[in-house]
Amino acid sequence: MSTTDTSTRPRPTNPGERVAEWTDGRLGLYKLAKSNIRKVFPDHWSFMLGEVCLYSFTILILTGVYLTLFFHPSMSEVVYHGSYAPLQGIRMSDAYSSTLHISFDVRGGLLIRQIHHWAALIFIAAMIVHMMRVFFTGAFRRPREINWLFGWMLLFLGMFTGFTGYSLPDDLLSGTGVRFMEGAVLSTPIVGTYLSMFLFGGEFPGHDFVSRFYSIHILLLPGLMAGLLVAHLILVFFHKHTQFPGAGKTEKNVVGAPLMPIYTAKAGGFFFLVFGVIAAVAAIATINPIWAVGPYRPDQVSTGAQPDWYMGFSEGLIRVMPGWEIRGFGHTLVLGVFIPLMIFPLVLVAIAVYPFIESWVTGDKREHHLLDRPRNRPVRTGFGVAWLTVYFVLLIGGGNDIVATHFHLSINSITWFVRIGIFVLPVFAFWVTKRICMGLQRRDRDKVLHGRETGIIKRLPHGEFIEVHEPLSQQQLHVLTAHDQPRPIDPGPEVDENGVERKLSPIAKVQARLSQDFYGEHSQIPKPTAEEYEEITSGHGGH
């Protein structure tokens, strides 16, 4: 039974209003819009990184739909008679032939292909940078752990969507990448050969992998990503948006612009700006010129074959791994491929579960809507920089042949540099980052107590020279002192009131130790107290 009394409401005379009222009576859109249309979003440039992800994904869908109208996902052999003269009369797959047709004979086809590929690269890059912003500022903390997982799954699926996408043209470069993947699959004990037969429909390269990758690329993975993206945005609306500390900003409010009309207008303009930049880059910089390498042949490998940059991490793991093998019971276990194949998902899983690990280590179960400044969390910031160091070192390993030829270096020297650097450089990067963060904390403390250095030198009556310091505004003081400084978990006394030694579980000991590493005296500089501030400012004035 309806509880809304419509008998006293005047009947709309405008046809549009009648349609709107009829729709609202069945879908409740007015109430939904009324509660969300004035939702406030903070205005900070770093929040645009998530929008770049959304807009590049939208561009991918739009250009992908156009390309599906002309692409033939078939490995049937045909003889090419298209517009590209150097390949005239060459036998190739129908997939490769149709990609050449899109590039040279469909009006605007090459531009759409370029936009699609560049949008994919920018989509992955924007997701990684966006997740780094979330990581370094602590935006993954309660209640946003699930949204972090949604973002991580979008990145994970996006990487494999890109891989299936650039494998579809069946050119020599993408075929080399597929062959690389086949070798990784075959290294899996017991089930490797079965997985390979399932993917390729027989012995490599088979006759079905393009059509199977095509279905996965345009239906399965985009469908999953679209669902995750909608869920991600719903949670962003459900949880109020995070914001950086500042004047008037608390854990219980959001300071910014409303969704309508300000934020919507900005978002619309930013979408066309992103679309324009991607289109301009696609028109200027050629990417993946498949006609330059020719169709795929199993007995050939393209020179300098490299995957798209976001898969270089996994290739670097395999390239720098020693060629270890174990033989027994009539089987060979290729550790040189299998171990990197296991490390790659383990690293990704570690990224996914980090919010839960940090929450357990620190014992922090509170809700957080104000973001951290990276300098105020030196350990977390150090972990992030260490992970990026691992990634870039392995990216060098994945392109060791290109680095060797371009810089005239020994490929063996590069490989050994990566093998050693992957253990040494992340530790060094963590230590340096932590020290830099603590140095910045110490500088913030001095600025709060003594003010900003002006560069003006003043001579006192008794002859002493001092530098004049300008007191900070209340807003600047708030930004530098508003953050919490959690204390490490206290495991309690070693003995109880009766003098008997307390028994702590090994897990509790590990938690207390890690908590000490996160929030101990060696990991943060104490904030100045109000008493210290009053004593300094009253004693020295503005000097």
C-alpha positions as CSV (number, residue, x, y, z in Angstrom):
1,M,0.0,0.0,0.0
2,S,1.4,3.4,-1.0
3,T,2.0,5.9,1.8
4,T,2.3,8.9,-0.5
5,D,-0.8,11.0,-0.9
6,T,-1.1,12.2,-4.5
7,S,-4.7,13.3,-4.4
8,T,-3.8,16.9,-3.5
9,R,-0.9,17.1,-5.9
10,P,-1.9,19.1,-9.1
11,R,-1.7,17.0,-12.3
12,P,1.1,18.2,-14.5
13,T,0.1,19.6,-17.8
14,N,3.4,19.4,-19.6
15,P,4.0,16.1,-21.3
16,G,7.6,15.9,-20.1
17,E,6.5,16.4,-16.5
18,R,3.9,13.7,-16.9
19,V,6.5,11.3,-18.2
20,A,8.8,12.2,-15.4
21,E,6.1,11.8,-12.7
22,W,5.1,8.4,-14.2
23,T,8.7,7.2,-14.2
24,D,9.4,8.5,-10.7
25,G,6.3,6.7,-9.4
26,R,7.7,3.4,-10.5
27,L,11.5,3.9,-10.1
28,G,11.8,6.4,-7.3
29,L,14.4,8.4,-9.2
30,Y,13.4,11.8,-7.7
31,K,14.1,10.6,-4.1
32,L,17.4,9.0,-5.2
33,A,18.5,12.1,-7.1
34,K,17.5,14.4,-4.3
35,S,19.6,12.6,-1.8
36,N,22.7,12.4,-4.0
37,I,22.6,15.3,-6.4
38,R,24.1,17.7,-3.8
39,K,26.7,15.2,-2.7
40,V,29.9,17.1,-2.0
41,F,33.3,16.1,-3.6
42,P,36.6,17.6,-2.5
43,D,38.4,19.7,-5.1
44,H,42.0,18.4,-5.3
45,W,44.0,17.6,-8.4
46,S,45.0,14.1,-7.2
47,F,41.4,12.9,-7.2
48,M,41.4,13.4,-11.0
49,L,43.6,10.3,-11.4
50,G,40.6,8.1,-10.7
51,E,38.6,10.1,-13.3
52,V,41.3,9.4,-15.9
53,C,40.8,5.7,-15.2
54,L,37.1,6.0,-15.7
55,Y,37.3,8.1,-18.9
56,S,40.0,6.0,-20.5
57,F,37.9,2.9,-19.8
58,T,34.9,4.6,-21.5
59,I,37.1,5.4,-24.5
60,L,38.2,1.8,-24.6
61,I,34.6,0.6,-24.8
62,L,33.6,3.1,-27.4
63,T,36.6,2.4,-29.7
64,G,36.4,-1.3,-29.0
65,V,32.8,-1.5,-30.2
66,Y,33.9,0.2,-33.5
67,L,36.8,-2.2,-34.0
68,T,34.6,-5.3,-33.5
69,L,32.6,-4.3,-36.6
70,F,35.5,-5.0,-38.9
71,F,37.8,-7.5,-37.1
72,H,37.6,-11.2,-38.0
73,P,38.6,-13.4,-35.0
74,S,39.7,-16.3,-37.2
75,M,42.9,-18.1,-37.8
76,S,41.8,-19.4,-41.2
77,E,44.6,-18.8,-43.7
78,V,43.9,-16.3,-46.5
79,V,46.1,-14.6,-49.1
80,Y,46.4,-10.8,-48.6
81,H,45.3,-8.6,-51.5
82,G,44.8,-5.3,-49.6
83,S,46.3,-1.9,-49.9
84,Y,49.6,-2.5,-48.2
85,A,51.9,-3.4,-51.1
86,P,54.8,-5.0,-49.2
87,L,52.5,-7.8,-48.0
88,Q,50.7,-8.5,-51.2
89,G,50.3,-12.2,-51.9
90,I,51.5,-13.3,-48.5
91,R,49.6,-16.0,-46.7
92,M,48.3,-15.0,-43.3
93,S,45.5,-15.5,-40.8
94,D,42.2,-13.9,-41.3
95,A,42.7,-12.0,-38.0
96,Y,45.9,-10.4,-39.3
97,S,44.4,-9.6,-42.6
98,S,41.3,-7.9,-41.1
99,T,43.6,-5.9,-38.8
100,L,45.5,-4.7,-41.9
101,H,42.1,-3.9,-43.5
102,I,41.1,-1.8,-40.5
103,S,44.5,0.0,-40.6
104,F,44.6,0.8,-44.3
105,D,41.2,0.5,-45.9
106,V,38.6,1.5,-43.2
107,R,38.1,5.2,-43.0
108,G,39.6,6.3,-39.7
109,G,40.3,2.7,-38.7
110,L,44.0,3.2,-38.0
111,L,43.3,6.2,-35.8
112,I,40.6,4.2,-33.8
113,R,43.1,1.4,-33.4
114,Q,45.7,3.8,-32.1
115,I,43.3,5.5,-29.7
116,H,42.2,2.1,-28.4
117,H,45.8,1.0,-27.8
118,W,46.9,4.3,-26.2
119,A,43.8,4.4,-24.1
120,A,44.6,0.9,-22.8
121,L,48.1,2.0,-21.8
122,I,46.8,5.1,-20.1
123,F,44.1,3.2,-18.4
124,I,46.6,0.8,-16.7
125,A,49.0,3.7,-15.9
126,A,46.3,5.8,-14.4
127,M,45.1,2.8,-12.3
128,I,48.6,2.2,-10.9
129,V,49.2,5.9,-10.2
130,H,45.7,6.2,-8.6
131,M,46.3,3.2,-6.4
132,M,49.7,4.7,-5.4
133,R,47.9,7.9,-4.4
134,V,45.4,5.8,-2.4
135,F,48.3,3.8,-0.8
136,F,50.6,6.7,0.1
137,T,47.7,8.7,1.7
138,G,46.1,5.8,3.5
139,A,42.8,6.1,1.7
140,F,42.5,2.3,1.8
141,R,41.8,2.2,5.6
142,R,38.5,1.4,7.1
143,P,35.8,1.5,5.8
144,R,37.4,1.4,2.3
145,E,39.3,-1.9,2.3
146,I,36.7,-3.6,0.0
147,N,37.0,-0.7,-2.4
148,W,40.8,-1.2,-2.4
149,L,40.2,-4.8,-3.4
150,F,37.8,-3.7,-6.2
151,G,40.5,-1.3,-7.5
152,W,43.1,-4.1,-7.3
153,M,40.9,-6.5,-9.2
154,L,40.3,-3.8,-11.9
155,L,44.1,-3.5,-12.2
156,F,44.6,-7.3,-12.3
157,L,41.9,-7.8,-14.9
158,G,43.0,-4.8,-16.9
159,M,46.5,-6.2,-17.3
160,F,45.2,-9.5,-18.7
161,T,42.6,-7.7,-20.9
162,G,45.4,-5.7,-22.4
163,F,47.4,-8.9,-23.0
164,T,44.5,-10.6,-24.8
165,G,43.9,-7.5,-26.8
166,Y,47.4,-7.1,-28.2
167,S,47.5,-10.8,-29.0
168,L,44.4,-10.6,-31.3
169,P,46.1,-9.2,-34.5
170,D,48.2,-12.4,-34.8
171,D,51.3,-10.5,-35.9
172,L,54.8,-11.6,-35.3
173,L,55.2,-9.5,-32.2
174,S,52.0,-10.5,-30.4
175,G,52.6,-14.1,-31.5
176,T,56.0,-14.0,-29.8
177,G,54.2,-12.8,-26.6
178,V,51.7,-15.6,-26.8
179,R,54.5,-18.1,-27.3
180,F,56.1,-16.7,-24.1
181,M,52.8,-17.2,-22.2
182,E,52.6,-20.7,-23.6
183,G,56.0,-21.5,-22.1
184,A,55.0,-20.1,-18.8
185,V,51.8,-22.2,-18.8
186,L,53.7,-25.4,-19.7
187,S,56.0,-24.9,-16.7
188,T,53.1,-25.5,-14.4
189,P,53.5,-29.0,-12.9
190,I,51.0,-31.7,-13.8
191,V,48.3,-29.4,-15.3
192,G,50.5,-27.3,-17.6
193,T,50.1,-29.4,-20.7
194,Y,46.3,-29.7,-20.1
195,L,46.0,-25.9,-19.7
196,S,48.0,-25.3,-22.9
197,M,45.8,-27.7,-24.9
198,F,42.7,-26.1,-23.5
199,L,43.9,-22.5,-24.5
200,F,45.2,-23.3,-27.9
201,G,42.9,-26.1,-28.9
202,G,45.8,-28.5,-29.6
203,E,49.5,-28.1,-30.1
204,F,50.7,-24.5,-30.2
205,P,49.6,-22.3,-32.0
206,G,46.5,-24.3,-32.7
207,H,43.6,-22.9,-34.6
208,D,41.3,-21.5,-31.8
209,F,43.3,-19.2,-29.6
210,V,42.4,-16.0,-31.5
211,S,38.7,-16.7,-31.3
212,R,39.0,-17.7,-27.6
213,F,41.0,-14.6,-26.7
214,Y,38.5,-12.5,-28.7
215,S,35.6,-13.8,-26.6
216,I,37.5,-13.2,-23.4
217,H,38.7,-9.8,-24.5
218,I,35.4,-8.3,-25.6
219,L,32.9,-10.1,-23.3
220,L,34.2,-11.8,-20.2
221,L,36.9,-9.4,-18.9
222,P,35.2,-6.1,-19.9
223,G,32.0,-7.4,-18.3
224,L,33.7,-8.2,-15.1
225,M,35.5,-4.9,-15.1
226,A,32.4,-2.9,-15.8
227,G,30.7,-4.6,-12.8
228,L,33.6,-3.9,-10.6
229,L,33.8,-0.3,-11.8
230,V,30.1,0.2,-10.9
231,A,30.6,-1.4,-7.5
232,H,33.6,0.8,-7.0
233,L,31.7,4.0,-7.7
234,I,28.7,2.9,-5.6
235,L,31.1,2.5,-2.6
236,V,32.6,5.9,-3.3
237,F,29.1,7.4,-3.1
238,F,28.2,5.3,-0.1
239,H,31.3,6.2,1.9
240,K,31.8,9.9,1.9
241,H,34.9,11.0,-0.1
242,T,38.3,11.2,1.6
243,Q,40.0,14.6,1.8
244,F,43.3,16.1,2.8
245,P,43.5,17.8,6.1
246,G,42.8,21.5,6.1
247,A,40.8,24.3,7.6
248,G,37.3,23.2,8.4
249,K,37.9,19.6,7.4
250,T,37.1,16.9,9.9
251,E,36.4,13.2,9.9
252,K,32.7,13.9,9.9
253,N,32.4,16.3,6.9
254,V,33.5,16.9,3.3
255,V,34.5,20.3,2.1
256,G,34.3,20.8,-1.7
257,A,31.9,21.3,-4.6
258,P,28.4,19.6,-5.0
259,L,27.9,17.0,-7.6
260,M,25.4,19.2,-9.5
261,P,26.2,21.4,-11.2
262,I,29.8,22.3,-10.4
263,Y,31.4,18.9,-10.2
264,T,29.5,17.5,-13.1
265,A,30.5,20.4,-15.3
266,K,34.1,19.9,-14.4
267,A,34.0,16.2,-14.9
268,G,32.4,16.6,-18.4
269,G,35.0,19.0,-19.5
270,F,37.8,16.8,-18.1
271,F,36.4,13.8,-20.0
272,F,36.7,15.6,-23.3
273,L,40.2,16.9,-22.3
274,V,41.3,13.3,-21.7
275,F,39.7,12.1,-24.9
276,G,41.4,14.9,-26.8
277,V,44.8,14.2,-25.4
278,I,44.6,10.5,-26.1
279,A,43.4,11.2,-29.7
280,A,46.2,13.7,-30.2
281,V,48.8,11.2,-28.9
282,A,47.3,8.5,-31.1
283,A,47.5,10.7,-34.2
284,I,51.1,11.8,-33.6
285,A,52.8,8.7,-32.1
286,T,52.4,5.4,-33.9
287,I,52.1,2.3,-31.6
288,N,52.0,-1.3,-32.6
289,P,52.6,-1.0,-36.3
290,I,51.8,-4.7,-37.1
291,W,52.5,-4.2,-40.8
292,A,56.2,-3.7,-40.0
293,V,56.7,-7.1,-38.5
294,G,54.4,-9.3,-40.6
295,P,52.1,-12.2,-39.8
296,Y,53.0,-14.6,-37.0
297,R,55.0,-17.8,-37.9
298,P,55.9,-20.3,-35.2
299,D,59.5,-20.6,-36.6
300,Q,60.3,-16.9,-36.3
301,V,60.7,-14.4,-33.5
302,S,60.5,-10.6,-34.0
303,T,63.7,-8.7,-33.1
304,G,63.5,-6.8,-29.8
305,A,60.1,-8.4,-28.9
306,Q,58.7,-6.6,-25.9
307,P,55.3,-6.7,-24.2
308,D,53.4,-3.6,-23.2
309,W,55.1,-2.0,-20.3
310,Y,52.7,-3.2,-17.6
311,M,53.6,-6.8,-18.4
312,G,57.4,-6.1,-18.3
313,F,57.4,-6.9,-14.6
314,S,56.5,-10.5,-15.2
315,E,58.8,-10.9,-18.2
316,G,61.7,-9.4,-16.2
317,L,61.2,-12.1,-13.5
318,I,61.6,-14.8,-16.1
319,R,64.5,-13.3,-18.0
320,V,66.7,-12.8,-14.9
321,M,65.9,-16.1,-13.3
322,P,68.6,-18.8,-13.7
323,G,67.7,-21.7,-15.9
324,W,67.2,-24.2,-13.1
325,E,65.6,-27.5,-13.7
326,I,64.7,-30.5,-11.7
327,R,64.4,-33.9,-13.4
328,G,62.8,-36.9,-11.9
329,F,60.3,-39.7,-12.5
330,G,60.4,-39.0,-16.2
331,H,59.4,-35.4,-15.8
332,T,61.2,-32.0,-15.9
333,L,60.2,-29.2,-13.6
334,V,61.5,-25.9,-15.2
335,L,62.1,-23.8,-12.1
336,G,63.5,-21.0,-14.2
337,V,60.0,-20.3,-15.4
338,F,57.8,-21.8,-12.7
339,I,59.3,-19.8,-9.7
340,P,58.7,-16.4,-11.4
341,L,55.3,-17.6,-12.4
342,M,54.5,-18.1,-8.7
343,I,56.2,-14.9,-7.5
344,F,54.2,-12.7,-9.9
345,P,50.8,-13.5,-8.4
346,L,52.2,-13.5,-4.8
347,V,53.4,-9.9,-5.3
348,L,50.0,-8.9,-6.6
349,V,48.3,-10.6,-3.7
350,A,50.6,-8.9,-1.2
351,I,49.4,-5.5,-2.6
352,A,45.8,-6.6,-2.3
353,V,46.0,-7.7,1.4
354,Y,48.2,-4.8,2.6
355,P,45.3,-2.8,4.1
356,F,44.4,-5.8,6.3
357,I,48.0,-6.4,7.3
358,E,48.5,-2.7,8.3
359,S,45.3,-2.7,10.3
360,W,46.3,-5.8,12.2
361,V,49.9,-4.6,12.8
362,T,48.9,-1.2,14.1
363,G,45.7,-2.3,15.8
364,D,43.9,0.6,14.2
365,K,40.2,-0.3,13.7
366,R,38.9,3.3,13.5
367,E,37.1,4.8,10.4
368,H,39.3,7.3,8.5
369,H,38.1,10.0,6.2
370,L,41.0,12.4,6.4
371,L,44.1,11.4,4.4
372,D,47.6,11.1,5.6
373,R,50.5,13.1,4.3
374,P,53.0,10.5,3.1
375,R,55.8,12.0,5.3
376,N,53.8,11.3,8.4
377,R,53.7,7.6,7.7
378,P,57.4,6.8,6.9
379,V,57.2,3.0,7.0
380,R,54.2,2.8,4.7
381,T,55.7,5.4,2.3
382,G,59.0,3.4,2.4
383,F,57.1,0.2,1.5
384,G,55.5,1.9,-1.5
385,V,58.8,3.3,-2.8
386,A,60.4,-0.1,-2.3
387,W,57.7,-1.8,-4.3
388,L,58.1,0.8,-7.1
389,T,61.8,0.1,-7.1
390,V,61.2,-3.6,-7.5
391,Y,58.9,-2.9,-10.4
392,F,61.4,-0.6,-12.3
393,V,64.3,-2.9,-11.7
394,L,62.4,-5.8,-13.1
395,L,61.2,-3.6,-16.0
396,I,64.9,-3.2,-16.9
397,G,65.3,-6.9,-16.7
398,G,62.3,-7.4,-19.0
399,G,64.0,-5.2,-21.6
400,N,67.6,-6.2,-21.0
401,D,68.2,-6.8,-24.7
402,I,66.9,-3.3,-25.6
403,V,68.9,-1.7,-22.8
404,A,72.0,-3.6,-23.9
405,T,71.7,-2.5,-27.6
406,H,70.7,1.1,-26.9
407,F,73.4,1.8,-24.3
408,H,76.1,-0.5,-25.6
409,L,76.2,-2.6,-22.5
410,S,76.7,-6.3,-21.9
411,I,73.4,-8.2,-21.5
412,N,75.0,-10.4,-18.9
413,S,76.0,-7.4,-16.9
414,I,72.4,-6.0,-17.0
415,T,71.0,-9.4,-16.0
416,W,73.4,-9.6,-13.0
417,F,72.6,-6.0,-12.0
418,V,68.9,-6.9,-11.9
419,R,69.5,-10.1,-10.0
420,I,71.5,-8.3,-7.3
421,G,69.5,-5.1,-7.5
422,I,66.2,-6.7,-6.9
423,F,67.4,-7.6,-3.3
424,V,69.5,-4.6,-2.6
425,L,67.9,-1.6,-4.2
426,P,64.4,-2.0,-2.6
427,V,66.0,-2.1,0.9
428,F,68.1,0.9,0.1
429,A,65.0,2.8,-1.3
430,F,63.0,2.0,1.8
431,W,65.8,3.3,4.1
432,V,66.3,6.5,2.1
433,T,62.6,7.2,1.9
434,K,62.0,6.6,5.6
435,R,64.9,9.0,6.4
436,I,63.5,11.7,4.0
437,C,60.1,11.4,5.6
438,M,61.5,11.8,9.0
439,G,63.5,14.8,7.9
440,L,60.4,16.4,6.5
441,Q,58.6,15.7,9.8
442,R,61.5,17.4,11.6
443,R,61.3,20.4,9.3
444,D,57.5,20.6,9.9
445,R,58.1,20.6,13.6
446,D,60.6,23.4,13.3
447,K,58.2,25.4,11.2
448,V,55.4,25.1,13.7
449,L,57.7,26.1,16.6
450,H,59.8,28.8,14.9
451,G,57.8,29.8,11.8
452,R,58.8,30.0,8.2
453,E,62.3,31.1,7.3
454,T,62.2,34.4,5.4
455,G,65.8,34.8,4.4
456,I,65.9,38.2,6.2
457,I,69.0,38.6,8.5
458,K,68.6,41.0,11.5
459,R,71.2,42.3,13.9
460,L,70.2,42.5,17.5
461,P,71.4,45.4,19.7
462,H,74.0,43.3,21.4
463,G,75.5,42.3,18.0
464,E,74.0,38.9,17.4
465,F,72.8,38.1,13.9
466,I,69.5,36.1,13.6
467,E,67.2,35.2,10.7
468,V,63.7,36.5,11.0
469,H,61.0,33.8,11.0
470,E,57.5,34.5,9.9
471,P,54.8,32.9,12.0
472,L,52.6,30.4,10.2
473,S,48.9,31.1,9.7
474,Q,46.3,29.1,11.7
475,Q,45.5,27.1,8.5
476,Q,49.1,26.2,8.0
477,L,49.5,25.2,11.6
478,H,46.4,23.0,11.4
479,V,47.7,21.2,8.3
480,L,51.1,20.5,10.0
481,T,49.6,19.4,13.3
482,A,46.2,17.8,12.6
483,H,47.5,14.3,12.0
484,D,47.3,11.6,14.6
485,Q,50.5,9.9,15.9
486,P,49.4,6.4,17.0
487,R,51.4,4.7,19.6
488,P,52.8,1.2,19.1
489,I,50.9,-1.7,20.7
490,D,52.0,-2.3,24.2
491,P,52.3,-6.1,24.9
492,G,52.2,-5.4,28.7
493,P,54.7,-6.3,31.4
494,E,56.9,-9.3,31.1
495,V,55.7,-10.6,34.5
496,D,52.3,-10.4,36.2
497,E,51.5,-9.0,39.6
498,N,52.7,-12.2,41.3
499,G,56.1,-12.1,39.6
500,V,55.3,-14.9,37.2
501,E,56.5,-14.6,33.7
502,R,53.6,-13.8,31.3
503,K,53.3,-16.1,28.3
504,L,52.6,-14.2,25.1
505,S,51.7,-16.1,21.9
506,P,54.2,-15.9,19.0
507,I,51.6,-14.0,17.0
508,A,51.2,-11.4,19.7
509,K,54.9,-10.9,19.9
510,V,55.2,-10.5,16.1
511,Q,52.3,-8.0,16.2
512,A,53.9,-5.9,19.0
513,R,57.3,-6.0,17.2
514,L,55.9,-4.9,13.9
515,S,53.8,-2.2,15.6
516,Q,56.9,-0.9,17.2
517,D,58.5,-0.7,13.7
518,F,55.6,1.2,12.4
519,Y,55.1,3.7,15.2
520,G,58.1,3.6,17.4
521,E,60.4,6.5,18.2
522,H,62.7,5.6,15.3
523,S,59.7,5.9,12.9
524,Q,58.2,9.3,13.7
525,I,59.1,12.7,15.1
526,P,56.9,13.8,18.0
527,K,54.5,16.6,17.1
528,P,55.1,19.9,19.1
529,T,52.8,20.2,22.0
530,A,50.7,23.3,22.7
531,E,52.9,24.1,25.7
532,E,56.1,24.0,23.6
533,Y,54.4,26.3,21.0
534,E,53.4,28.8,23.6
535,E,56.8,28.8,25.2
536,I,58.6,29.4,22.0
537,T,56.3,32.0,20.6
538,S,56.0,34.0,23.8
539,G,59.8,33.9,24.4
540,H,61.1,34.8,21.0
541,G,58.2,36.5,19.2
542,G,58.6,36.2,15.4
543,H,62.3,35.4,15.4
